[in-house]
Structures are given as C-alpha cells and as structure tokens.
Amino acid sequence: MILPHSVIRWGSSLLVGIPFVDHDHHEAVEMINRMAGADGAERLSLMRAFLGHCEEHFAREEEMMTRTGFFALDPHRQEHQRVLAEAQRVLTRLEMGSDETEYFREVLPQWFLEHRATMDYVTADFALEHGWHGEDQDPVKAAQ
C-alpha cells in the first residue's frame, strides 16, 4: 500500500543485494513516508524511532565496511555522522514545535535516494566482491 503522502516508492531498483541493508532501507522508506504524512506528536514520535533506526543501521553498515576493508570507510562514516547530527537538530526543532515539513517531504527523501545510489551502492558492491556473503550475513549477529 502506498501512503497518501509517500515521497519514496519502494521497489527492486532500491535493492543493493545485501539482505540486512535492503531490509533496513525498506524500513527507512516506510518510516520516511509515514513522517512525510504525519504532523505534531505523531511526527515527533516517528522521528525519534527513525533516529534510532538510523543509528542501528549505520553501525551495522560500518561494521560490514570494517570487516571487508572498505576503501572509503571514513568518508562514508563521516556522512553517517553528518546525517545523524542533522536529524538530531531536526528532532530538537520538532520538540520546540516546528513542523519541519520541507525536511520530511524533500530534504530527507532526496538524501536517502542519493546516498543509496552512490555511497551505499558502492559499499554493497565492494562488500560482495570482498567476501561478504549476501544471503543472511548480518555483522551484528556475526559478531555475537
């Protein structure tokens, strides 16, 4: 089902071939779409959950990059840190009563699509070429 305010349509073109990444990205798209159509307390609650989702996803992705010796780990990690800091600023503004509609309907969806098409695409391709088994390998589960 496509939500009325959907800003990203999930489809096979967004897959990168690594199950945990694709799963997390699918969840992120659903969350972004819900935030784009929400307001007030609902948007605030969704943003808190989204921030937690991103922190967990970025940690798993960075662990995969570390394990495969990804050549651009530092720039990719820095981009994750930048996005988390930006999301935290947006959360603070939401807590102060701002609606941040442009962020949820334009800025965040555009960032997600560009990040997936560039950094995540290259990262996934590298990981798969350097021994990462895409079936169900999750760096958090593998480390336990």
C-alpha positions as CSV (number, residue, x, y, z in Angstrom):
1,M,0.0,0.0,0.0
2,I,1.3,3.5,-0.9
3,L,0.6,6.1,1.8
4,P,-1.1,9.3,0.6
5,H,2.0,11.4,1.3
6,S,4.5,8.9,0.1
7,V,7.7,10.6,-1.0
8,I,9.7,7.4,-1.9
9,R,8.2,4.4,-3.7
10,W,9.9,1.2,-2.6
11,G,10.9,-1.2,-5.4
12,S,13.6,-3.5,-6.6
13,S,15.5,-0.6,-8.1
14,L,16.4,0.4,-4.5
15,L,17.9,-3.0,-3.6
16,V,21.7,-3.3,-3.1
17,G,21.9,-7.1,-2.8
18,I,22.8,-7.3,0.9
19,P,19.7,-8.5,2.9
20,F,20.3,-6.6,6.1
21,V,20.9,-3.4,4.2
22,D,17.9,-3.9,1.9
23,H,15.7,-4.8,4.9
24,D,16.8,-1.7,6.8
25,H,16.4,0.5,3.8
26,H,12.8,-0.8,3.2
27,E,12.0,0.1,6.8
28,A,13.6,3.5,6.4
29,V,11.5,4.2,3.3
30,E,8.3,3.2,5.2
31,M,9.3,5.5,8.1
32,I,10.2,8.4,5.8
33,N,6.8,8.1,4.1
34,R,5.0,8.0,7.4
35,M,6.9,11.1,8.7
36,A,6.1,12.9,5.4
37,G,2.4,12.5,6.0
38,A,2.4,13.0,9.8
39,D,2.4,16.1,11.9
40,G,2.7,17.2,15.5
41,A,3.2,14.5,18.2
42,E,3.0,11.7,15.7
43,R,5.8,13.1,13.6
44,L,7.9,13.7,16.7
45,S,7.4,10.1,17.8
46,L,8.2,8.7,14.4
47,M,11.3,10.9,14.1
48,R,12.6,9.5,17.4
49,A,12.1,6.0,16.1
50,F,13.7,6.9,12.8
51,L,16.8,8.3,14.5
52,G,17.2,5.1,16.5
53,H,16.8,3.1,13.3
54,C,19.5,5.1,11.6
55,E,21.9,4.7,14.5
56,E,21.5,0.9,14.4
57,H,21.6,0.6,10.6
58,F,24.7,2.8,10.3
59,A,26.5,0.8,13.0
60,R,25.8,-2.5,11.1
61,E,26.8,-1.0,7.8
62,E,30.0,0.4,9.3
63,E,30.9,-3.0,10.8
64,M,30.4,-4.6,7.4
65,M,32.7,-1.9,5.9
66,T,35.3,-2.5,8.6
67,R,35.2,-6.3,8.1
68,T,35.6,-6.1,4.3
69,G,38.3,-3.4,4.4
70,F,36.2,-0.9,2.5
71,F,38.4,1.7,1.0
72,A,36.1,4.6,1.7
73,L,35.1,3.8,5.2
74,D,36.0,7.2,6.7
75,P,34.0,9.3,4.2
76,H,31.0,7.0,4.4
77,R,31.2,7.1,8.3
78,Q,31.5,10.9,8.2
79,E,28.4,11.1,6.1
80,H,26.5,8.9,8.6
81,Q,27.7,11.2,11.4
82,R,26.6,14.3,9.5
83,V,23.2,12.9,8.8
84,L,22.7,11.8,12.4
85,A,23.7,15.3,13.6
86,E,21.3,16.9,11.1
87,A,18.5,14.5,12.2
88,Q,19.2,15.4,15.9
89,R,18.8,19.1,15.0
90,V,15.5,18.4,13.2
91,L,14.3,16.4,16.3
92,T,15.2,19.4,18.5
93,R,13.2,21.7,16.3
94,L,10.3,19.3,16.3
95,E,10.4,19.3,20.1
96,M,10.2,23.1,20.0
97,G,7.1,23.0,17.9
98,S,8.4,23.4,14.3
99,D,6.8,21.1,11.7
100,E,9.9,20.6,9.5
101,T,7.7,19.6,6.6
102,E,10.3,20.5,3.9
103,Y,12.8,18.3,5.6
104,F,10.5,15.2,5.6
105,R,9.0,15.7,2.2
106,E,12.0,17.0,0.3
107,V,15.4,17.0,2.1
108,L,15.4,13.6,3.7
109,P,13.9,11.6,0.8
110,Q,16.4,13.3,-1.6
111,W,19.3,12.5,0.7
112,F,18.2,8.8,1.1
113,L,17.9,8.2,-2.7
114,E,21.2,9.9,-3.4
115,H,23.0,8.1,-0.6
116,R,21.7,4.8,-1.6
117,A,22.5,5.4,-5.3
118,T,26.1,6.5,-4.5
119,M,27.7,5.5,-1.2
120,D,25.6,2.5,-0.4
121,Y,25.7,1.1,-3.9
122,V,29.5,1.3,-4.0
123,T,29.8,-0.1,-0.4
124,A,27.5,-3.1,-1.2
125,D,29.3,-3.9,-4.4
126,F,32.7,-3.7,-2.7
127,A,31.5,-5.9,0.2
128,L,30.1,-8.6,-2.1
129,E,33.3,-8.6,-4.1
130,H,35.4,-8.9,-1.0
131,G,33.9,-11.9,0.7
132,W,30.6,-10.6,2.2
133,H,28.0,-13.2,1.8
134,G,24.8,-11.5,1.0
135,E,22.3,-14.3,1.9
136,D,21.7,-13.5,5.6
137,Q,25.0,-12.3,6.9
138,D,24.4,-9.6,9.5
139,P,27.5,-8.0,11.1
140,V,25.8,-7.7,14.5
141,K,24.7,-11.3,14.6
142,A,28.0,-12.5,13.2
143,A,29.9,-10.7,16.0
144,Q,27.9,-12.3,18.7
